[in-house]
């Protein structure tokens, strides 16, 4: 079993199952913070799936997409933390 088979047949299904569980957490999250954290984690697992697909198909263009998604996820998390900080000061 090569590393490509390991990535495709073991890690990719694990990421798919974790994506499903994270999405369930996103739906039933009791607070806004839980939903934002699960959305950030969904983006992170999506980056992992895109990266594995890029390695498996030998197409490095998908790695650029993964980097852009990582930047968007980081900026979203920073914006949300700024929003929470401002919201707590007003209460």
Jmol script that loads the backbone (N, CA, C; Angstrom):
load data "model"
ATOM      1  N   UNK A   1       0.846  -1.175   0.000  1.00  0.00           N
ATOM      2  CA  UNK A   1       0.000   0.000   0.000  1.00  0.00           C
ATOM      3  C   UNK A   1       0.893   1.241   0.000  1.00  0.00           C
ATOM      4  N   UNK A   2       0.713   2.053  -1.003  1.00  0.00           N
ATOM      5  CA  UNK A   2       1.518   3.264  -1.097  1.00  0.00           C
ATOM      6  C   UNK A   2       0.862   4.383  -0.289  1.00  0.00           C
ATOM      7  N   UNK A   3       1.568   5.478  -0.174  1.00  0.00           N
ATOM      8  CA  UNK A   3       1.050   6.621   0.580  1.00  0.00           C
ATOM      9  C   UNK A   3      -0.182   7.208  -0.104  1.00  0.00           C
ATOM     10  N   UNK A   4      -0.243   7.131  -1.428  1.00  0.00           N
ATOM     11  CA  UNK A   4      -1.396   7.650  -2.151  1.00  0.00           C
ATOM     12  C   UNK A   4      -2.640   6.815  -1.860  1.00  0.00           C
ATOM     13  N   UNK A   5      -2.481   5.506  -1.802  1.00  0.00           N
ATOM     14  CA  UNK A   5      -3.614   4.643  -1.447  1.00  0.00           C
ATOM     15  C   UNK A   5      -4.053   4.895  -0.012  1.00  0.00           C
ATOM     16  N   UNK A   6      -3.094   5.076   0.871  1.00  0.00           N
ATOM     17  CA  UNK A   6      -3.404   5.367   2.267  1.00  0.00           C
ATOM     18  C   UNK A   6      -4.202   6.665   2.384  1.00  0.00           C
ATOM     19  N   UNK A   7      -3.774   7.695   1.662  1.00  0.00           N
ATOM     20  CA  UNK A   7      -4.486   8.970   1.693  1.00  0.00           C
ATOM     21  C   UNK A   7      -5.900   8.828   1.145  1.00  0.00           C
ATOM     22  N   UNK A   8      -6.026   8.092   0.050  1.00  0.00           N
ATOM     23  CA  UNK A   8      -7.298   8.036  -0.650  1.00  0.00           C
ATOM     24  C   UNK A   8      -8.296   7.109   0.035  1.00  0.00           C
ATOM     25  N   UNK A   9      -7.847   5.979   0.532  1.00  0.00           N
ATOM     26  CA  UNK A   9      -8.767   4.983   1.070  1.00  0.00           C
ATOM     27  C   UNK A   9      -8.958   5.033   2.583  1.00  0.00           C
ATOM     28  N   UNK A  10      -8.094   5.711   3.301  1.00  0.00           N
ATOM     29  CA  UNK A  10      -8.229   5.758   4.752  1.00  0.00           C
ATOM     30  C   UNK A  10      -8.486   7.178   5.250  1.00  0.00           C
ATOM     31  N   UNK A  11      -7.632   8.108   4.889  1.00  0.00           N
ATOM     32  CA  UNK A  11      -7.760   9.461   5.437  1.00  0.00           C
ATOM     33  C   UNK A  11      -8.940  10.216   4.828  1.00  0.00           C
ATOM     34  N   UNK A  12      -9.193  10.059   3.554  1.00  0.00           N
ATOM     35  CA  UNK A  12     -10.305  10.763   2.920  1.00  0.00           C
ATOM     36  C   UNK A  12     -11.658  10.344   3.497  1.00  0.00           C
ATOM     37  N   UNK A  13     -11.931   9.055   3.703  1.00  0.00           N
ATOM     38  CA  UNK A  13     -13.203   8.708   4.362  1.00  0.00           C
ATOM     39  C   UNK A  13     -13.296   9.210   5.812  1.00  0.00           C
ATOM     40  N   UNK A  14     -12.177   9.234   6.516  1.00  0.00           N
ATOM     41  CA  UNK A  14     -12.192   9.766   7.884  1.00  0.00           C
ATOM     42  C   UNK A  14     -12.548  11.252   7.851  1.00  0.00           C
ATOM     43  N   UNK A  15     -11.997  11.987   6.913  1.00  0.00           N
ATOM     44  CA  UNK A  15     -12.338  13.410   6.790  1.00  0.00           C
ATOM     45  C   UNK A  15     -13.796  13.598   6.382  1.00  0.00           C
ATOM     46  N   UNK A  16     -14.311  12.703   5.548  1.00  0.00           N
ATOM     47  CA  UNK A  16     -15.711  12.806   5.140  1.00  0.00           C
ATOM     48  C   UNK A  16     -16.649  12.573   6.323  1.00  0.00           C
ATOM     49  N   UNK A  17     -16.351  11.592   7.149  1.00  0.00           N
ATOM     50  CA  UNK A  17     -17.172  11.330   8.329  1.00  0.00           C
ATOM     51  C   UNK A  17     -17.069  12.490   9.318  1.00  0.00           C
ATOM     52  N   UNK A  18     -15.868  13.016   9.490  1.00  0.00           N
ATOM     53  CA  UNK A  18     -15.715  14.147  10.404  1.00  0.00           C
ATOM     54  C   UNK A  18     -16.448  15.379   9.879  1.00  0.00           C
ATOM     55  N   UNK A  19     -16.493  15.555   8.572  1.00  0.00           N
ATOM     56  CA  UNK A  19     -17.245  16.665   7.995  1.00  0.00           C
ATOM     57  C   UNK A  19     -18.726  16.524   8.319  1.00  0.00           C
ATOM     58  N   UNK A  20     -19.240  15.314   8.223  1.00  0.00           N
ATOM     59  CA  UNK A  20     -20.642  15.085   8.549  1.00  0.00           C
ATOM     60  C   UNK A  20     -20.919  15.384  10.022  1.00  0.00           C
ATOM     61  N   UNK A  21     -20.049  14.939  10.910  1.00  0.00           N
ATOM     62  CA  UNK A  21     -20.236  15.199  12.339  1.00  0.00           C
ATOM     63  C   UNK A  21     -20.126  16.689  12.675  1.00  0.00           C
ATOM     64  N   UNK A  22     -19.199  17.365  12.024  1.00  0.00           N
ATOM     65  CA  UNK A  22     -19.044  18.805  12.254  1.00  0.00           C
ATOM     66  C   UNK A  22     -20.266  19.554  11.747  1.00  0.00           C
ATOM     67  N   UNK A  23     -20.824  19.112  10.617  1.00  0.00           N
ATOM     68  CA  UNK A  23     -22.017  19.770  10.089  1.00  0.00           C
ATOM     69  C   UNK A  23     -23.203  19.582  11.028  1.00  0.00           C
ATOM     70  N   UNK A  24     -23.311  18.406  11.633  1.00  0.00           N
ATOM     71  CA  UNK A  24     -24.369  18.194  12.627  1.00  0.00           C
ATOM     72  C   UNK A  24     -24.177  19.135  13.808  1.00  0.00           C
ATOM     73  N   UNK A  25     -22.941  19.309  14.226  1.00  0.00           N
ATOM     74  CA  UNK A  25     -22.656  20.249  15.317  1.00  0.00           C
ATOM     75  C   UNK A  25     -23.000  21.680  14.902  1.00  0.00           C
ATOM     76  N   UNK A  26     -22.774  22.005  13.652  1.00  0.00           N
ATOM     77  CA  UNK A  26     -23.118  23.333  13.145  1.00  0.00           C
ATOM     78  C   UNK A  26     -24.628  23.560  13.211  1.00  0.00           C
ATOM     79  N   UNK A  27     -25.406  22.535  12.911  1.00  0.00           N
ATOM     80  CA  UNK A  27     -26.864  22.668  12.914  1.00  0.00           C
ATOM     81  C   UNK A  27     -27.408  22.790  14.342  1.00  0.00           C
ATOM     82  N   UNK A  28     -26.913  21.963  15.276  1.00  0.00           N
ATOM     83  CA  UNK A  28     -27.498  21.948  16.608  1.00  0.00           C
ATOM     84  C   UNK A  28     -26.713  22.758  17.637  1.00  0.00           C
ATOM     85  N   UNK A  29     -25.697  23.480  17.198  1.00  0.00           N
ATOM     86  CA  UNK A  29     -24.891  24.255  18.139  1.00  0.00           C
ATOM     87  C   UNK A  29     -25.749  25.211  18.937  1.00  0.00           C
ATOM     88  N   UNK A  30     -25.660  25.163  20.261  1.00  0.00           N
ATOM     89  CA  UNK A  30     -26.560  26.002  21.059  1.00  0.00           C
ATOM     90  C   UNK A  30     -26.234  27.495  21.009  1.00  0.00           C
ATOM     91  N   UNK A  31     -24.992  27.843  20.774  1.00  0.00           N
ATOM     92  CA  UNK A  31     -24.661  29.270  20.775  1.00  0.00           C
ATOM     93  C   UNK A  31     -24.029  29.665  19.444  1.00  0.00           C
ATOM     94  N   UNK A  32     -23.928  30.948  19.269  1.00  0.00           N
ATOM     95  CA  UNK A  32     -23.321  31.475  18.057  1.00  0.00           C
ATOM     96  C   UNK A  32     -21.839  31.117  17.976  1.00  0.00           C
ATOM     97  N   UNK A  33     -21.177  31.098  19.104  1.00  0.00           N
ATOM     98  CA  UNK A  33     -19.756  30.741  19.133  1.00  0.00           C
ATOM     99  C   UNK A  33     -19.540  29.307  18.669  1.00  0.00           C
ATOM    100  N   UNK A  34     -20.409  28.387  19.096  1.00  0.00           N
ATOM    101  CA  UNK A  34     -20.294  26.999  18.661  1.00  0.00           C
ATOM    102  C   UNK A  34     -20.455  26.878  17.156  1.00  0.00           C
ATOM    103  N   UNK A  35     -21.370  27.635  16.605  1.00  0.00           N
ATOM    104  CA  UNK A  35     -21.595  27.570  15.162  1.00  0.00           C
ATOM    105  C   UNK A  35     -20.416  28.135  14.379  1.00  0.00           C
ATOM    106  N   UNK A  36     -19.824  29.198  14.879  1.00  0.00           N
ATOM    107  CA  UNK A  36     -18.684  29.786  14.178  1.00  0.00           C
ATOM    108  C   UNK A  36     -17.464  28.869  14.257  1.00  0.00           C
ATOM    109  N   UNK A  37     -17.248  28.258  15.408  1.00  0.00           N
ATOM    110  CA  UNK A  37     -16.128  27.334  15.545  1.00  0.00           C
ATOM    111  C   UNK A  37     -16.322  26.126  14.628  1.00  0.00           C
ATOM    112  N   UNK A  38     -17.556  25.611  14.553  1.00  0.00           N
ATOM    113  CA  UNK A  38     -17.792  24.470  13.671  1.00  0.00           C
ATOM    114  C   UNK A  38     -17.671  24.873  12.206  1.00  0.00           C
ATOM    115  N   UNK A  39     -18.055  26.085  11.859  1.00  0.00           N
ATOM    116  CA  UNK A  39     -17.874  26.536  10.481  1.00  0.00           C
ATOM    117  C   UNK A  39     -16.397  26.663  10.136  1.00  0.00           C
ATOM    118  N   UNK A  40     -15.605  27.154  11.076  1.00  0.00           N
ATOM    119  CA  UNK A  40     -14.161  27.235  10.870  1.00  0.00           C
ATOM    120  C   UNK A  40     -13.561  25.838  10.720  1.00  0.00           C
ATOM    121  N   UNK A  41     -14.032  24.908  11.513  1.00  0.00           N
ATOM    122  CA  UNK A  41     -13.544  23.537  11.420  1.00  0.00           C
ATOM    123  C   UNK A  41     -13.987  22.875  10.121  1.00  0.00           C
ATOM    124  N   UNK A  42     -15.184  23.211   9.632  1.00  0.00           N
ATOM    125  CA  UNK A  42     -15.625  22.707   8.330  1.00  0.00           C
ATOM    126  C   UNK A  42     -14.701  23.194   7.216  1.00  0.00           C
ATOM    127  N   UNK A  43     -14.329  24.457   7.288  1.00  0.00           N
ATOM    128  CA  UNK A  43     -13.391  24.979   6.289  1.00  0.00           C
ATOM    129  C   UNK A  43     -12.034  24.286   6.384  1.00  0.00           C
ATOM    130  N   UNK A  44     -11.597  24.009   7.591  1.00  0.00           N
ATOM    131  CA  UNK A  44     -10.312  23.343   7.780  1.00  0.00           C
ATOM    132  C   UNK A  44     -10.332  21.923   7.235  1.00  0.00           C
ATOM    133  N   UNK A  45     -11.406  21.191   7.492  1.00  0.00           N
ATOM    134  CA  UNK A  45     -11.486  19.836   6.936  1.00  0.00           C
ATOM    135  C   UNK A  45     -11.663  19.884   5.421  1.00  0.00           C
ATOM    136  N   UNK A  46     -12.342  20.901   4.931  1.00  0.00           N
ATOM    137  CA  UNK A  46     -12.439  21.076   3.476  1.00  0.00           C
ATOM    138  C   UNK A  46     -11.080  21.321   2.852  1.00  0.00           C
ATOM    139  N   UNK A  47     -10.249  22.068   3.539  1.00  0.00           N
ATOM    140  CA  UNK A  47      -8.880  22.296   3.064  1.00  0.00           C
ATOM    141  C   UNK A  47      -8.117  20.977   3.028  1.00  0.00           C
ATOM    142  N   UNK A  48      -8.304  20.158   4.053  1.00  0.00           N
ATOM    143  CA  UNK A  48      -7.655  18.847   4.076  1.00  0.00           C
ATOM    144  C   UNK A  48      -8.115  17.954   2.945  1.00  0.00           C
ATOM    145  N   UNK A  49      -9.412  17.962   2.656  1.00  0.00           N
ATOM    146  CA  UNK A  49      -9.947  17.152   1.557  1.00  0.00           C
ATOM    147  C   UNK A  49      -9.409  17.634   0.220  1.00  0.00           C
ATOM    148  N   UNK A  50      -9.378  18.941   0.022  1.00  0.00           N
ATOM    149  CA  UNK A  50      -8.843  19.488  -1.234  1.00  0.00           C
ATOM    150  C   UNK A  50      -7.366  19.144  -1.377  1.00  0.00           C
ATOM    151  N   UNK A  51      -6.620  19.213  -0.281  1.00  0.00           N
ATOM    152  CA  UNK A  51      -5.193  18.894  -0.332  1.00  0.00           C
ATOM    153  C   UNK A  51      -4.962  17.427  -0.682  1.00  0.00           C
ATOM    154  N   UNK A  52      -5.722  16.542  -0.075  1.00  0.00           N
ATOM    155  CA  UNK A  52      -5.567  15.120  -0.397  1.00  0.00           C
ATOM    156  C   UNK A  52      -5.956  14.849  -1.842  1.00  0.00           C
ATOM    157  N   UNK A  53      -7.016  15.481  -2.312  1.00  0.00           N
ATOM    158  CA  UNK A  53      -7.408  15.309  -3.711  1.00  0.00           C
ATOM    159  C   UNK A  53      -6.329  15.840  -4.644  1.00  0.00           C
ATOM    160  N   UNK A  54      -5.719  16.953  -4.276  1.00  0.00           N
ATOM    161  CA  UNK A  54      -4.649  17.519  -5.091  1.00  0.00           C
ATOM    162  C   UNK A  54      -3.440  16.594  -5.160  1.00  0.00           C
ATOM    163  N   UNK A  55      -3.104  15.980  -4.030  1.00  0.00           N
ATOM    164  CA  UNK A  55      -1.975  15.040  -4.018  1.00  0.00           C
ATOM    165  C   UNK A  55      -2.312  13.794  -4.820  1.00  0.00           C
ATOM    166  N   UNK A  56      -3.541  13.306  -4.667  1.00  0.00           N
ATOM    167  CA  UNK A  56      -3.929  12.065  -5.346  1.00  0.00           C
ATOM    168  C   UNK A  56      -3.998  12.233  -6.860  1.00  0.00           C
ATOM    169  N   UNK A  57      -4.496  13.378  -7.327  1.00  0.00           N
ATOM    170  CA  UNK A  57      -4.616  13.596  -8.771  1.00  0.00           C
ATOM    171  C   UNK A  57      -3.398  14.287  -9.374  1.00  0.00           C
ATOM    172  N   UNK A  58      -2.429  14.653  -8.533  1.00  0.00           N
ATOM    173  CA  UNK A  58      -1.209  15.324  -8.992  1.00  0.00           C
ATOM    174  C   UNK A  58      -1.533  16.626  -9.732  1.00  0.00           C
ATOM    175  N   UNK A  59      -2.409  17.429  -9.134  1.00  0.00           N
ATOM    176  CA  UNK A  59      -2.756  18.732  -9.694  1.00  0.00           C
ATOM    177  C   UNK A  59      -2.488  19.798  -8.631  1.00  0.00           C
ATOM    178  N   UNK A  60      -1.349  20.471  -8.714  1.00  0.00           N
ATOM    179  CA  UNK A  60      -0.999  21.442  -7.673  1.00  0.00           C
ATOM    180  C   UNK A  60      -1.847  22.713  -7.690  1.00  0.00           C
ATOM    181  N   UNK A  61      -2.682  22.904  -8.707  1.00  0.00           N
ATOM    182  CA  UNK A  61      -3.529  24.098  -8.742  1.00  0.00           C
ATOM    183  C   UNK A  61      -4.536  24.092  -7.599  1.00  0.00           C
ATOM    184  N   UNK A  62      -4.931  22.906  -7.143  1.00  0.00           N
ATOM    185  CA  UNK A  62      -5.871  22.833  -6.035  1.00  0.00           C
ATOM    186  C   UNK A  62      -5.248  23.290  -4.724  1.00  0.00           C
ATOM    187  N   UNK A  63      -3.947  23.232  -4.618  1.00  0.00           N
ATOM    188  CA  UNK A  63      -3.283  23.710  -3.400  1.00  0.00           C
ATOM    189  C   UNK A  63      -3.432  25.223  -3.257  1.00  0.00           C
ATOM    190  N   UNK A  64      -3.460  25.928  -4.387  1.00  0.00           N
ATOM    191  CA  UNK A  64      -3.711  27.370  -4.333  1.00  0.00           C
ATOM    192  C   UNK A  64      -5.108  27.659  -3.793  1.00  0.00           C
ATOM    193  N   UNK A  65      -6.070  26.855  -4.211  1.00  0.00           N
ATOM    194  CA  UNK A  65      -7.437  27.015  -3.717  1.00  0.00           C
ATOM    195  C   UNK A  65      -7.482  26.753  -2.219  1.00  0.00           C
ATOM    196  N   UNK A  66      -6.756  25.741  -1.776  1.00  0.00           N
ATOM    197  CA  UNK A  66      -6.721  25.421  -0.348  1.00  0.00           C
ATOM    198  C   UNK A  66      -6.095  26.564   0.448  1.00  0.00           C
ATOM    199  N   UNK A  67      -5.056  27.191  -0.095  1.00  0.00           N
ATOM    200  CA  UNK A  67      -4.438  28.323   0.603  1.00  0.00           C
ATOM    201  C   UNK A  67      -5.394  29.506   0.696  1.00  0.00           C
ATOM    202  N   UNK A  68      -6.149  29.761  -0.355  1.00  0.00           N
ATOM    203  CA  UNK A  68      -7.123  30.857  -0.333  1.00  0.00           C
ATOM    204  C   UNK A  68      -8.220  30.567   0.685  1.00  0.00           C
ATOM    205  N   UNK A  69      -8.667  29.309   0.738  1.00  0.00           N
ATOM    206  CA  UNK A  69      -9.673  28.944   1.738  1.00  0.00           C
ATOM    207  C   UNK A  69      -9.137  29.110   3.155  1.00  0.00           C
ATOM    208  N   UNK A  70      -7.866  28.787   3.370  1.00  0.00           N
ATOM    209  CA  UNK A  70      -7.263  28.950   4.691  1.00  0.00           C
ATOM    210  C   UNK A  70      -7.214  30.424   5.081  1.00  0.00           C
ATOM    211  N   UNK A  71      -6.892  31.275   4.132  1.00  0.00           N
ATOM    212  CA  UNK A  71      -6.863  32.707   4.407  1.00  0.00           C
ATOM    213  C   UNK A  71      -8.251  33.231   4.740  1.00  0.00           C
ATOM    214  N   UNK A  72      -9.260  32.791   4.003  1.00  0.00           N
ATOM    215  CA  UNK A  72     -10.638  33.212   4.271  1.00  0.00           C
ATOM    216  C   UNK A  72     -11.089  32.724   5.642  1.00  0.00           C
ATOM    217  N   UNK A  73     -10.735  31.491   5.985  1.00  0.00           N
ATOM    218  CA  UNK A  73     -11.115  30.952   7.296  1.00  0.00           C
ATOM    219  C   UNK A  73     -10.458  31.751   8.417  1.00  0.00           C
ATOM    220  N   UNK A  74      -9.192  32.087   8.249  1.00  0.00           N
ATOM    221  CA  UNK A  74      -8.498  32.872   9.268  1.00  0.00           C
ATOM    222  C   UNK A  74      -9.122  34.255   9.420  1.00  0.00           C
ATOM    223  N   UNK A  75      -9.390  34.923   8.312  1.00  0.00           N
ATOM    224  CA  UNK A  75      -9.986  36.253   8.386  1.00  0.00           C
ATOM    225  C   UNK A  75     -11.382  36.212   8.986  1.00  0.00           C
ATOM    226  N   UNK A  76     -12.132  35.168   8.680  1.00  0.00           N
ATOM    227  CA  UNK A  76     -13.456  35.021   9.271  1.00  0.00           C
ATOM    228  C   UNK A  76     -13.397  34.834  10.771  1.00  0.00           C
ATOM    229  N   UNK A  77     -12.446  34.065  11.235  1.00  0.00           N
ATOM    230  CA  UNK A  77     -12.295  33.847  12.672  1.00  0.00           C
ATOM    231  C   UNK A  77     -11.877  35.134  13.374  1.00  0.00           C
ATOM    232  N   UNK A  78     -10.980  35.874  12.768  1.00  0.00           N
ATOM    233  CA  UNK A  78     -10.554  37.149  13.353  1.00  0.00           C
ATOM    234  C   UNK A  78     -11.712  38.138  13.389  1.00  0.00           C
ATOM    235  N   UNK A  79     -12.493  38.192  12.318  1.00  0.00           N
ATOM    236  CA  UNK A  79     -13.635  39.108  12.279  1.00  0.00           C
ATOM    237  C   UNK A  79     -14.675  38.727  13.320  1.00  0.00           C
ATOM    238  N   UNK A  80     -14.901  37.447  13.505  1.00  0.00           N
ATOM    239  CA  UNK A  80     -15.876  37.025  14.503  1.00  0.00           C
ATOM    240  C   UNK A  80     -15.402  37.339  15.911  1.00  0.00           C
ATOM    241  N   UNK A  81     -14.126  37.121  16.186  1.00  0.00           N
ATOM    242  CA  UNK A  81     -13.621  37.438  17.528  1.00  0.00           C
ATOM    243  C   UNK A  81     -13.703  38.944  17.792  1.00  0.00           C
ATOM    244  N   UNK A  82     -13.473  39.749  16.774  1.00  0.00           N
ATOM    245  CA  UNK A  82     -13.619  41.201  16.917  1.00  0.00           C
ATOM    246  C   UNK A  82     -15.075  41.561  17.216  1.00  0.00           C
ATOM    247  N   UNK A  83     -15.996  40.889  16.528  1.00  0.00           N
ATOM    248  CA  UNK A  83     -17.416  41.128  16.751  1.00  0.00           C
ATOM    249  C   UNK A  83     -17.820  40.751  18.176  1.00  0.00           C
ATOM    250  N   UNK A  84     -17.335  39.619  18.651  1.00  0.00           N
ATOM    251  CA  UNK A  84     -17.668  39.203  20.018  1.00  0.00           C
ATOM    252  C   UNK A  84     -17.098  40.156  21.060  1.00  0.00           C
ATOM    253  N   UNK A  85     -15.905  40.652  20.799  1.00  0.00           N
ATOM    254  CA  UNK A  85     -15.296  41.601  21.730  1.00  0.00           C
ATOM    255  C   UNK A  85     -16.113  42.891  21.799  1.00  0.00           C
ATOM    256  N   UNK A  86     -16.545  43.387  20.665  1.00  0.00           N
ATOM    257  CA  UNK A  86     -17.355  44.611  20.648  1.00  0.00           C
ATOM    258  C   UNK A  86     -18.721  44.375  21.284  1.00  0.00           C
ATOM    259  N   UNK A  87     -19.286  43.195  21.074  1.00  0.00           N
ATOM    260  CA  UNK A  87     -20.589  42.879  21.627  1.00  0.00           C
ATOM    261  C   UNK A  87     -20.545  42.784  23.141  1.00  0.00           C
ATOM    262  N   UNK A  88     -19.462  42.230  23.675  1.00  0.00           N
ATOM    263  CA  UNK A  88     -19.332  42.113  25.122  1.00  0.00           C
ATOM    264  C   UNK A  88     -19.115  43.477  25.790  1.00  0.00           C
ATOM    265  N   UNK A  89     -18.459  44.395  25.097  1.00  0.00           N
ATOM    266  CA  UNK A  89     -18.243  45.731  25.668  1.00  0.00           C
ATOM    267  C   UNK A  89     -19.541  46.525  25.732  1.00  0.00           C
ATOM    268  N   UNK A  90     -20.444  46.287  24.790  1.00  0.00           N
ATOM    269  CA  UNK A  90     -21.710  47.028  24.756  1.00  0.00           C
ATOM    270  C   UNK A  90     -22.723  46.497  25.752  1.00  0.00           C
ATOM    271  N   UNK A  91     -22.529  45.292  26.263  1.00  0.00           N
ATOM    272  CA  UNK A  91     -23.506  44.724  27.205  1.00  0.00           C
ATOM    273  C   UNK A  91     -23.209  45.075  28.621  1.00  0.00           C
TER     274      UNK A  91
END
end "model"
wireframe off; spacefill off
backbone 0.3
color backbone group
